């Protein structure tokens, strides 16, 4: 199964894929946000803090097989039946070992540090390892095919089942953190079943040669995944252990709003980017596509983060309830981490597409070690100190990521980075100059939260788009072309500039 494509074919696949993934992701995230608003009023912050510890197990369970086995299957130029069998076998063996380890650690580590209830949540999360192993190969097959329609259906299924189950368990059964864990487990189980229907894979069999070929890339990628999961969730563990579950819940809410929700938006692009970039004919073609994708990602996410910073003091307590007001400042401070994470993830996509698993591993280890050390020290200054440290470390590692990306190339790191982000950064500065005084005036007038969102959103968005059109014509053309191609409106798509149809 070989899937090398021309840049014209990949551009078309990218825009079609973005259309499907965007519709599914926006729909799913609106549902998820609605369920989280309901759950935030049913479940106290301390329960979310305990759930944040169990999230580490869930993330490892889904990403180790996905990054270790799944990306190896996607990244290879060609695969056969033996690769699929070996990939499934490796995933199940590793999943079984990690499930047993999770159960042991729940008793000897989690319970003494975080308490019996958190330990129970970690133990209940153990089945995620088997579900992750079963899901990785069929999803890899769909990604190789660039079948973004079915991939989008899988994401939507996961979100719908997870949200519905969690809300019902919290509202009817009265569960707190347990509702969040069981809901997540139900969502992944439903997605796994549907993935096996969409792309059936052969029964597992450990073919040695095929397994070695997958592990050559998948082994380092798996270790890198552990480090990435550690630095994305290790701060929850540190805050929970040193500051208590309520503080962990508040920090988790801020991180979700400022980082995770932005990553979900960026994943729309990166979900498409990895299989597309892996199918390019050469490095030059890959870097051309990469630049347009990263610039588009920054232009989309950065103004949303700025809007979050401006509106958080009013919107967070109104949306989630007064108990979550202490999460406002961490949310604002973590916006820098959200912007940095979006850019770092885009670099990681290039490493995966080009088979640079060891570079990904080295970056992941360094990022993890530095991040955990800094957050551990910063926890002496409470949640605010941790939020400042998180943003600082992530911003520094953006430069590190670009330095590694350009290894062996002639481009200058900071100049290359600025070329990627300048349109978004400059236009966000113009947006802030217009929207910040307006937001302060609305606060002084005691306007309702909805008025804040509408007025600041409309004025800030108009200024941002105007600046983009006036000062960055190429970026504006790319954004306009993408919207016209992604939006399912024939009249708009007919106006796509010629360069975007090539």
Secondary structure, DSSP 8 states (H G I E B T S, - for coil): -B----HHHHHHHHHHHHHHHHHHHHHHHHHHHHHHHHHHHHS-HHHHHHHHHHHHHHHHHHHHHIIIIIHHHHHSSB--HHHHHHHHHHHHHHHHHHHHHHHHHIIIIIHHHH-HHHHHHHHHGGGHHHHHHHHHHHHHHHHHTT-HHHHHHHHHHHHHHHHHHHHHHHHTS--SHHHHHHHHHHHHHHHHHHHHHHS--------HHHHHHHHHHHHHHHHHHHHHHHHHHHHHHHHHHHH-HHHHHHHHHHHIIIIIHHHHHHHHHHHHHHHHHHT-SSHHHHHHHHHHHHHHHHHHHHHHHHHHHHHHHHHHHHHH-GGGTTHHHHHHHTHHHHHHHHHHHHHHHHHHHTT-HHHHHHHHHHHHHHHHHHHHHHGGGHHHHHHHHHHHHHHHHHHHHHHHHTTTS-S-HHHHHHHHHHHHHHHHHHHHHHHHHHHHHHHHHT--HHHHHHHHHHHHHHHHHHHHHHH-HHHHHHHHHHHHHHSS-HHHHTT--HHHH-
